[in-house]
Amino acid sequence: MEYIRILGELIANPLLDFLMAFVGMLIVSLLMMLLQLAFFKLFKSKLQYIELFGFKFSKPEQGKWEYRGHRNKFGFEAAFNFDLKACAGMDNKKMVSYEYGFILTSTISCLIISVIICAVCWINAFRISPWFAASFVFLTGFWTLMFGCGRLVVALISIAKTSSKKTLGGYASQAYGMLRSGIPYERMDLRPVRELNFRNVWDAEKITYFPIYFAYLDANGKYDLMPEAVAGIESILKPGNTSKPYLIVYFYLVFYYSYHYIVPSKAKEYYHRAGDAIARDKDSDGMCLKGFYELNCFGNVEKAKECAAAAVAKIEDYPSAVEKEYWRNNIAKLNNAINNFRG
């Protein structure tokens, strides 16, 4: 009883709790990354990048691993998206099932391993004679289990949000489903957030919806609705965030301020907020964007021509026919802007 009393006093120490919560978070983030790397090919996904304590690395389909810079972040992370080539001809319902299957398989496996780690830690904590060391072991198990449970809860909430027809997340998921199914932007009927009247809309849902809504407006020439959409998304952006959803938003904001409503200072701000993500982007859309950026923010016509040529050279690499056509049209707009540039 004396041992349990002293152990209880030690694990009630706020500083020790904080330290071991950090350790538990690291363990679970590492577990999630490793499990996702083990499962992603089974669920028709492809790896975008991995991040180790803020050090980002990516690997093109044909090429070697590349260092992509650093940001202040603890833990481990891997980002994935659908391998559209592997999903060719697959209907959207099946693709969604693969997406949810990947999330649930990874998070449930993580929870199971967290439970095992917790059990091993708790059993052994009472076999360690130095009480201070025992408290470390006990709390490592506890916080690993807590973060493992937290991962699953977040995953279930995310799935509930994106599968519901009564949330912006679900509405956005349907829009991306149409895109993956090959439905062109011209046949979509997307609405501004204010007209949808969804309750309890999360900022994360708005950030997910913005890119496809912006592209829809652009493809359909609804330029008058762009300022409202841009102002709405800018009002919720948090400084210093360079997660994947934010990077995509930055991409379209650079496009907006480099072409649709030219404000070089704003375009440069979002370009630099994205770190080196845009600078290193060699795909057709990235090169097209940089063409507008170089032309209208720096007056660099020759560089813009190089970007346009590179965008044309890479356009056939697009797995999505809808996006390929969208960026083919934007490349044509870029070449027209170059030809008519007056400085």
Salt bridges, closest charged atoms under 4 A:
GLU2 OE2 - ARG5 NH2 2.52
GLU9 OE2 - ARG5 NH1 2.50
GLU51 OE1 - ARG71 NH2 2.69
GLU51 OE1 - LYS73 NZ 3.56
GLU61 OE2 - LYS46 NZ 3.29
GLU77 OE1 - ARG71 NH2 3.54
GLU77 OE1 - LYS73 NZ 2.01
ASP189 OD2 - ARG191 NH2 3.13
GLU195 OE2 - ARG194 NH1 3.65
ASP203 OD2 - LYS238 NZ 3.68
GLU205 OE1 - LYS161 NZ 3.34
ASP218 OD1 - HIS260 NE2 3.21
ASP218 OD1 - LYS333 NZ 3.63
GLU228 OE2 - ARG194 NE 2.29
GLU234 OE2 - LYS266 NZ 3.32
GLU269 OE1 - LYS266 NZ 4.00
GLU269 OE2 - ARG273 NH2 2.85
ASP276 OD2 - ARG280 NE 2.54
GLU302 OE2 - LYS305 NZ 3.83
GLU306 OE1 - LYS303 NZ 3.94
GLU316 OE1 - LYS324 NZ 3.31
GLU316 OE2 - ARG328 NH2 3.50
ASP317 OD2 - LYS314 NZ 3.24
GLU325 OE1 - ARG328 NE 3.54
